[in-house]
Each structure stands twice: as C-alpha cells, then as structure tokens.
Amino acid sequence: MQQLVTCLPMGAMVVSTDARILFVNDTLSEILGYSSEDLLGEDIDFLLPIEFQANHKKLMMQFFSQPRKRQMGVGQALYARKKNGEHIPIEIGLNPIQQEGKTFVLATLIDLTTRQRASNMLKRSIQDAPHGVLVVDSNGIIHLTNSALCESFGYTSEELIGQSMDILLPQRYRKHHDHLRHSFHQSPTPRMMGVGRDLTALHKDGREFPVEIGLSPFEDEEGNDMVLVSLLDITPRKRMELELRETNTNLEEFTYVASHDLRSPLRGIADLLEWVKEDLGPEALPDVTRNLSRIEVRIQRMEQLIDNLLTYARAGKVDASTQEIHVSTLLDNISELIVIPEGITISRDIQLENFTSVWTPLETVMRNLISNAIKHHDKEIGTINITCKAENNFCHFTICDDGPGIPEAAFTRIFRLFQTVTSSERSGTGIGLSVSRRLVETYGGRISVEANKHQRGVTFHVWWPRFLRKDTHD
C-alpha cells in the first residue's frame, strides 16, 4: 500500500477512521511544506483553515458511515493550510480502503494554485479587454461577460449571465442560429464570424448596430466545450466609411463638372473673344484692345484654377505601384525639372538612401517644397538644405531655407486650398502645399512647417512611410 501511494503522481495520504494521518507521499509533503515526520500521527484537521475545522469531524463521520469513492466538496472552493500558514486551493478525492477488517481512506490532493491563477488571469484579461467579450457554452448560454460588452449592449453583467445569447441577436437571426452553433461545435476552429456579411447585433433599447465577431473554442476546467466570443462595435467605422463614400462621390461629381461643365463654356468664351478681336482688326480703339487683353488674362487664370482643382482632386487617389526609392536619384530628377538660380545653393544630407514606396507622389511633394523654397527666396544668394533620415517607421525629410520665412500665424493656413501668404506675383496659386499635404496624408504620412531658430527662413518636415502598409499600399 505504501509503495502504491508513493508512486501516485499527486499528493496522497492514508487516514484512519479517527482522522489520524497514517502515511503520506513525498508529493503531498512538497505541496504543503511539511516533512513526513511532521504529518504522521497528526489529526488531519490541522491541515484545514481554522474556519473549516469545527465541522470537519462531523463530515468525516458521515463519510465513514457510508464510505464510497467520491470527490470532496464538489462545487465548493476547498483550501488547505500549508506549514507557513498560506491557504492554497485544492481538489480532493476520497477512496475508501478495506484492509484486515479495518476501513481507511486514501485521500488524493491536487494543488490548484497554478490552474486558479491561469483562470483568474483569463478572467482579468476578458474583463480588461478593450472590446466586448463573452463566454458561452455549447448551448449558447452566457457564462461570462466584460464591461465593454455590457456597455455596447446596454445590459448589466447580471442581466446577461445565465441567459441565452439569442438575447443579443436580432429576431430574424435567431431561427437559424441554433443550427449554425451546432455546426460550429461539430468542427470548432478559431474564425471570424460572417466574413463578407453585414452582421448586426441587438441593443437593449431595440436598435441594431454593426459588429465584427471572432470565435475561439476552448475547454473549461471541467472539460466542457466553451466559446470565447470577441465582439467589436464598428458603428464609428461604418459612419466614417459612409461619410468617406459620400465625400468621394461628391468629389468625383465635382471633378466631372470641373472637367466638362466649366471648361467647355470657358473655351467657348475664349473662342468668342478671338472672333471679336478678328472682327475689330488692328484699328480697334486702344481701350477696347486693353480690355480684351484683360478678359483673355482672366480666362487663362480661370483655366489654371480649374486645372488646380483637378490636380487637388486627383491627389487623393492612391497609386499602389511601389518600387525601390533611391533618394539621391529622386532629388537628381527634381533638380533637372526645376530652374535653380546661380546664387541658390542646394545641399544634401542623405542618411537613409533606399526604401520602398511610391515614386511619383513622393517626387511631387518634394518638388513642390523645393521649388517653393527657390521661388519665394527674396535674395540673390541663398541656401536650401535637404536632409533625409530614418525615424521609427518613417523616412523624415526636411527642407530648410534661409528665405523671408512665413508668419507663424499662417503655418496652418498655407496647407489649405488656394491659401497664400502674400498677394504678390511670386505668391503662387495656393495649390502646391495643399496638394502636397493631401498626397502625404493619403499615403499615411504627415507634413508640417516651423520657423528656423538660428537663421531666417523656415523648415518643412515630411514624414513619409518607409515600410509598405496594407491600408495605404494594398
């Protein structure tokens, strides 16, 4: 008997009918922190928490009056007291033994500390999750929820636990949900629910809201099939998608109007102007000729305005064709396309030479910023410094000039459509920086400007993603 008890993989001891410990194995000694000599001959009560000792003798007598194999304290939290006074959660099995006309009990003891710690960790993880989580059994009964889920549905945890999860489903889904749940439990695998479908859940107030649902099957401590359901209320995202679709639709309609309905009559006016000039001939009065020229200039400006609007509209469309970007080559190409006065010096500090991205949008942004620095410089001699370095997930470009600068109050305004700092001839159309901002933000970057601290002028910063992302390059 001693050899058998010694070989058991859990803590075990043999106890007599008068609650005396007759034998313990090494595993039990390790669990409770006692040596075998400390335990042999002692009353088993001293291993119990003090609040359980008074009633234990009565329970022992009931067991020995009808000894049978069973689990002790089913459905209750059982604890043992270690030598250091610590209480640990345990699971106890009782096995009566008849030997030489006497009855003994073989008590097996399993330390549940690790299991309980894991269970508590799971419960805390569920409760602290930033999205809705509930645990349901194979019959669809809710066993656990978290505060995020209750907030999404408008229920308290007490109102949901023990209820069928059908309470959270719109009425039209409930008829087929039992069949779907049984099908899932026949071959349970982690998956997203309703991929490609527009799923909705039912709030307590009767309104439906869009959701994304993930299913993760697992077994609980008793071996029951359970499912961890993660649920995300995507109402804000759906609203944004709707607003974005409306914005894109309006923008497409505007682009069509600007391309056809505005440009066509404008060209008609220009043609009429040419015919008037031909009819008047060279003998036309100087004032008439001057006014006709002014009309022609305004037509040209209107055409330029339409072109600028179309450029801005197209800047928001994503170009998914990526390639290896060589920064020095990109800057060389820009230098060939713009006119650099003799007195302007452009220096480079390239610390990040290569990364993968889209070429044309990045080149457009850099060309706009460099050409602006040249065009708005107010002296014959000046310097423009361009740097490029890796910064976290971005390629950080800076374009620093020593020109007249920009008033700090205009730092935000200059990135808006048709906004300029001055009304001079060199102020431009107010489209370049707005297009640059639109391109940078479309590809997941950001742009800003700041005044130089140790010299005149400003520095433009561009953070351009240097790694491919699904949301901007897919």
C-alpha positions in Angstrom: 0.0 0.0 0.0 2.8 2.4 0.9 4.6 1.6 -2.4 1.3 2.3 -4.3 0.7 5.6 -2.5 4.3 6.7 -3.0 4.0 6.2 -6.8 0.9 8.3 -7.2 1.5 11.5 -9.4 -0.5 13.7 -7.0 -0.3 14.4 -3.3 -1.8 11.4 -1.3 -2.2 10.3 2.3 -3.8 7.4 4.2 -6.1 8.4 7.0 -7.7 6.3 9.7 -11.3 6.5 10.9 -10.3 8.7 13.8 -8.8 11.2 11.4 -5.2 10.3 12.1 -2.6 10.5 9.2 -1.0 7.1 8.8 1.1 7.7 5.7 1.9 10.5 3.2 3.8 10.5 0.0 6.6 13.0 -1.0 4.4 14.9 -3.4 2.0 15.8 -0.5 4.9 16.9 1.6 6.2 19.2 -1.1 2.7 20.7 -1.7 2.1 21.5 2.0 5.7 22.2 3.1 5.7 19.6 5.8 8.1 16.7 6.2 6.6 13.2 6.6 7.6 13.2 10.3 5.6 16.4 10.8 2.5 14.8 9.5 2.4 11.1 10.6 0.1 10.5 13.5 -1.3 14.0 13.4 -5.0 14.9 13.3 -5.9 15.8 9.7 -7.8 18.9 11.0 -4.6 20.9 11.4 -4.2 20.9 7.6 -7.5 22.7 7.2 -8.2 26.5 7.5 -9.4 27.3 11.0 -12.9 28.3 9.9 -13.4 24.7 8.4 -12.1 22.7 11.4 -15.2 22.8 13.6 -17.4 21.0 11.1 -14.9 18.6 9.7 -15.3 15.8 12.3 -19.0 15.6 11.5 -18.3 15.3 7.8 -15.7 12.5 8.5 -18.2 10.5 10.5 -20.8 10.8 7.7 -18.2 9.6 5.1 -17.1 6.5 7.2 -20.8 5.6 7.9 -21.2 5.1 4.1 -17.7 5.0 2.6 -17.6 5.4 -1.2 -15.3 6.8 -3.8 -16.1 10.4 -4.5 -14.8 13.9 -5.0 -14.9 16.0 -1.8 -16.6 19.4 -1.8 -18.0 19.3 -5.4 -19.0 22.8 -6.4 -17.3 24.3 -3.4 -13.9 26.1 -3.1 -11.6 23.9 -0.9 -8.4 25.1 0.7 -5.6 23.5 2.6 -3.3 25.3 5.1 0.4 25.0 4.4 3.1 24.9 7.1 3.8 28.6 6.5 0.1 29.5 7.1 -0.7 30.1 3.4 -4.0 28.8 2.2 -3.9 27.1 -1.2 -6.9 26.0 -3.4 -7.1 22.2 -3.7 -9.1 19.4 -5.2 -9.6 16.3 -3.0 -10.6 12.7 -4.0 -11.7 10.2 -1.3 -11.1 6.4 -1.8 -12.2 4.0 1.0 -9.9 1.0 1.6 -10.8 -2.2 3.5 -7.8 -4.0 4.9 -7.7 -6.6 7.7 -11.3 -5.7 8.7 -10.5 -2.1 9.1 -11.6 0.9 7.0 -9.1 3.5 5.9 -9.4 6.3 3.4 -6.9 7.2 0.6 -7.2 10.9 0.1 -5.6 12.4 -3.0 -4.9 16.1 -3.1 -4.1 18.3 -6.2 -2.8 21.8 -5.8 -5.0 24.1 -7.9 -2.9 27.2 -7.4 -1.5 27.3 -11.0 -4.9 26.4 -12.5 -6.6 29.0 -10.5 -4.0 31.6 -11.3 -4.5 30.8 -15.0 -8.3 31.0 -14.6 -8.0 34.4 -12.8 -5.7 35.7 -15.5 -8.2 34.7 -18.2 -11.0 36.4 -16.3 -8.9 39.5 -15.8 -7.9 39.5 -19.5 -11.5 39.2 -20.5 -12.7 41.9 -18.1 -9.9 44.3 -19.1 -10.2 43.7 -22.9 -10.9 47.0 -24.8 -13.6 45.2 -26.9 -16.7 43.2 -26.0 -16.1 39.6 -24.8 -18.4 36.9 -23.6 -18.0 33.2 -22.9 -20.8 30.9 -23.9 -21.3 27.1 -23.7 -22.3 24.7 -26.5 -26.0 25.5 -25.7 -25.5 29.2 -26.2 -25.8 30.1 -22.5 -23.7 33.1 -21.4 -21.3 32.3 -18.6 -19.1 35.4 -18.5 -19.1 38.9 -19.9 -17.0 42.0 -19.6 -17.8 45.7 -19.1 -17.1 46.7 -22.7 -19.7 44.2 -24.0 -22.2 45.3 -21.4 -21.6 48.9 -22.4 -22.1 48.1 -26.1 -25.4 46.3 -25.5 -26.8 48.4 -22.6 -27.1 45.5 -20.2 -25.5 44.8 -16.8 -23.5 41.6 -16.4 -26.2 40.2 -14.0 -28.8 40.6 -16.8 -26.8 38.6 -19.3 -25.1 35.7 -17.3 -27.3 32.6 -17.5 -29.3 33.9 -20.4 -29.2 32.6 -24.0 -27.0 34.6 -26.3 -30.1 34.9 -28.6 -31.0 38.0 -26.4 -28.2 39.8 -28.3 -29.3 38.8 -31.8 -31.9 40.5 -34.0 -35.1 38.4 -34.2 -34.5 37.4 -37.8 -31.2 35.7 -37.0 -32.5 33.6 -34.1 -34.3 30.9 -36.1 -31.2 29.7 -37.8 -28.7 30.4 -35.1 -29.1 27.1 -33.3 -28.2 25.2 -36.4 -25.2 27.4 -37.1 -24.0 27.0 -33.5 -24.3 23.2 -33.6 -22.4 23.1 -36.9 -19.6 25.2 -35.4 -19.3 22.8 -32.4 -19.0 19.8 -34.7 -15.8 21.2 -36.0 -14.7 24.1 -33.7 -11.9 26.2 -35.0 -11.0 29.9 -34.3 -12.5 32.0 -37.0 -14.2 35.3 -37.9 -18.0 35.0 -38.0 -19.9 36.1 -41.0 -17.0 37.1 -43.2 -18.3 39.1 -46.1 -21.7 39.7 -44.5 -23.1 42.8 -42.8 -23.6 41.5 -39.2 -25.6 43.4 -36.7 -26.4 42.9 -33.0 -29.4 44.0 -31.0 -29.0 46.7 -28.3 -31.2 46.5 -25.2 -33.2 49.5 -26.5 -34.2 47.6 -29.6 -31.8 49.3 -32.1 -29.4 47.2 -34.2 -25.7 48.1 -34.6 -23.0 46.7 -36.9 -20.4 44.4 -35.4 -17.4 42.2 -36.1 -17.3 38.9 -34.3 -14.5 36.4 -33.6 -15.0 32.9 -32.2 -12.3 31.0 -30.2 -13.3 27.5 -28.9 -11.8 26.1 -25.7 -12.4 23.6 -22.9 -13.1 24.8 -19.4 -11.7 23.2 -16.2 -14.5 20.5 -16.3 -13.9 19.7 -19.9 -17.0 21.4 -21.2 -16.9 22.9 -24.7 -16.9 26.7 -24.5 -16.5 29.5 -26.9 -14.8 32.8 -26.3 -16.7 35.4 -28.4 -15.0 38.7 -29.1 -17.3 41.4 -30.4 -16.4 44.8 -31.7 -18.9 47.6 -32.2 -17.9 49.1 -35.6 -20.6 51.9 -35.7 -18.0 54.7 -35.7 -16.1 53.0 -38.6 -19.3 52.5 -40.6 -20.2 56.1 -40.1 -16.7 57.1 -41.3 -17.0 54.8 -44.3 -20.3 56.3 -45.2 -19.0 59.8 -44.9 -16.0 58.9 -47.0 -18.1 57.4 -49.7 -20.2 60.5 -49.8 -17.2 62.7 -49.9 -15.6 60.6 -52.7 -18.9 60.7 -54.7 -19.1 64.4 -54.3 -15.5 64.8 -55.3 -16.0 62.7 -58.4 -19.1 64.7 -59.4 -17.1 67.9 -58.8 -14.2 66.6 -60.9 -16.6 65.8 -63.8 -18.3 69.2 -63.5 -14.9 70.9 -63.5 -13.6 68.9 -66.4 -16.7 69.3 -68.7 -19.3 71.8 -67.5 -16.9 74.5 -66.5 -14.1 74.1 -69.1 -16.4 73.8 -72.1 -18.2 77.2 -71.8 -14.9 78.8 -70.8 -13.3 77.6 -74.1 -16.4 78.9 -75.9 -15.9 82.4 -74.3 -12.2 82.3 -75.4 -13.2 81.4 -79.0 -15.8 84.3 -79.0 -13.1 86.6 -77.8 -10.8 85.6 -80.6 -13.6 86.3 -83.1 -14.3 89.7 -81.6 -10.6 90.6 -81.9 -10.5 89.4 -85.5 -13.7 91.4 -86.3 -12.3 94.6 -84.8 -8.9 94.2 -86.5 -5.8 96.3 -85.9 -7.8 99.6 -86.0 -9.6 98.9 -82.7 -9.5 101.5 -80.0 -6.6 101.1 -77.5 -9.0 101.0 -74.6 -11.0 98.2 -76.3 -7.9 96.3 -77.1 -6.6 96.6 -73.5 -10.0 95.4 -72.1 -10.0 92.4 -74.5 -6.5 91.5 -73.3 -7.6 91.7 -69.7 -10.5 89.4 -70.5 -8.1 87.0 -72.1 -5.9 87.0 -68.9 -8.9 86.3 -66.7 -9.9 83.3 -69.0 -6.4 81.9 -68.6 -6.5 82.3 -64.9 -9.9 80.6 -64.8 -8.5 77.7 -66.8 -5.5 77.5 -64.4 -7.9 77.5 -61.5 -9.8 74.5 -63.0 -6.5 72.7 -63.6 -5.5 73.3 -60.0 -8.8 72.0 -58.7 -8.5 68.8 -60.8 -4.9 68.4 -59.6 -6.1 68.6 -56.0 -8.9 66.2 -56.5 -6.7 63.6 -58.2 -4.1 63.9 -55.4 -6.3 61.9 -53.1 -6.3 58.8 -55.3 -3.9 56.1 -54.1 -1.2 54.9 -56.5 -0.4 51.3 -55.5 2.6 50.8 -57.8 5.5 50.7 -55.4 9.2 50.5 -56.2 12.7 50.9 -54.6 13.2 54.6 -53.9 16.8 55.9 -54.3 16.7 59.3 -52.5 19.7 60.7 -54.3 18.3 59.7 -57.7 14.9 61.2 -56.8 16.5 64.5 -55.8 18.6 64.5 -59.0 15.4 64.1 -61.1 13.8 67.0 -59.3 16.9 69.2 -59.9 16.7 68.6 -63.6 13.0 69.6 -63.7 13.2 72.9 -61.8 15.3 76.0 -62.6 17.9 76.7 -59.9 19.3 80.3 -60.0 23.0 80.6 -59.9 23.0 82.2 -56.4 21.0 79.4 -54.8 22.9 76.5 -53.3 21.2 73.2 -52.5 23.0 70.9 -50.1 22.0 67.4 -49.1 22.5 65.2 -46.0 21.2 61.8 -47.0 21.4 59.3 -44.1 18.7 56.9 -45.5 19.4 56.2 -49.1 16.9 53.4 -50.0 13.4 52.4 -49.1 10.3 51.0 -50.8 7.4 53.3 -51.6 5.5 55.0 -54.4 7.8 57.2 -56.6 5.6 59.8 -58.3 3.6 61.1 -55.3 6.8 61.5 -53.2 8.6 63.2 -56.0 5.6 65.6 -56.5 5.7 66.6 -52.8 9.5 67.1 -52.7 9.4 69.1 -56.0 6.7 71.4 -54.7 8.6 72.1 -51.5 12.0 72.7 -53.1 10.6 74.8 -55.9 8.6 76.9 -53.4 11.8 77.5 -51.4 13.5 78.7 -54.5 10.6 80.8 -55.9 9.9 82.6 -52.7 13.5 83.4 -51.8 14.0 87.2 -51.6 17.8 87.4 -52.1 20.1 86.6 -54.9 22.2 84.3 -52.8 20.7 81.7 -50.6 21.0 78.1 -49.3 18.5 75.3 -49.2 19.4 72.3 -47.0 17.7 68.9 -47.7 18.1 66.1 -45.2 16.7 62.5 -45.1 17.0 60.1 -42.3 15.1 57.1 -40.8 12.8 57.9 -37.9 10.8 55.0 -36.5 8.5 53.8 -39.3 9.1 56.9 -41.4 11.6 58.5 -43.7 12.0 62.0 -42.3 12.7 64.7 -45.0 13.5 68.3 -44.1 13.7 71.2 -46.5 15.3 74.2 -44.7 15.8 77.6 -46.4 17.1 81.0 -45.4 14.5 83.0 -47.2 12.0 85.5 -45.9 10.1 82.9 -43.8 6.4 82.5 -43.2 4.4 84.3 -40.4 3.7 81.7 -37.6 0.0 82.6 -37.7 -0.1 81.3 -41.3 1.6 77.9 -40.6 -1.7 76.0 -40.7 -3.4 78.2 -43.3 -0.8 77.6 -46.0 -1.8 74.0 -46.3 -5.4 74.8 -47.2 -6.6 75.0 -50.8 -5.9 78.4 -52.5 -4.3 79.9 -49.4 -1.2 82.1 -49.9 0.9 84.1 -47.5 1.1 87.3 -49.7 -0.7 88.7 -52.7 2.5 89.4 -54.7 3.3 87.9 -58.1 5.5 85.3 -56.5 3.0 84.1 -54.0 1.7 81.4 -56.4 -1.8 79.9 -56.8 -2.1 78.4 -53.3 -2.4 74.8 -54.7 1.1 73.3 -54.3 1.2 72.9 -50.5 -2.4 71.8 -50.3 -1.7 69.1 -52.9 1.5 68.1 -51.0 -0.5 67.8 -47.7 -3.2 65.7 -49.5 -0.6 63.4 -51.0 1.4 62.9 -47.8 -1.7 62.1 -45.7 -3.1 59.8 -48.4 0.0 57.6 -48.0 -0.1 57.6 -44.2 2.5 60.4 -43.6 2.3 63.9 -42.2 3.7 67.3 -43.1 4.4 70.4 -41.0 6.4 73.7 -41.1 8.3 75.6 -38.4 10.4 78.8 -38.2 14.2 78.4 -38.1 15.7 79.2 -34.7 19.3 80.2 -35.7 18.7 81.8 -39.1 15.9 83.4 -41.1 13.6 81.2 -43.2 11.5 78.1 -42.4 11.9 74.3 -42.4 9.3 72.0 -43.9 9.1 68.5 -42.4 7.8 65.5 -44.3 7.4 62.1 -42.6 6.9 59.6 -45.4 6.2 55.8 -44.5 9.3 53.7 -45.4 7.5 50.4 -45.0 4.6 49.1 -47.1 1.3 49.0 -45.3 -1.9 47.3 -46.3 -4.1 50.3 -45.7 -2.1 52.6 -48.0 -0.3 50.3 -50.4 -2.7 47.4 -51.0 
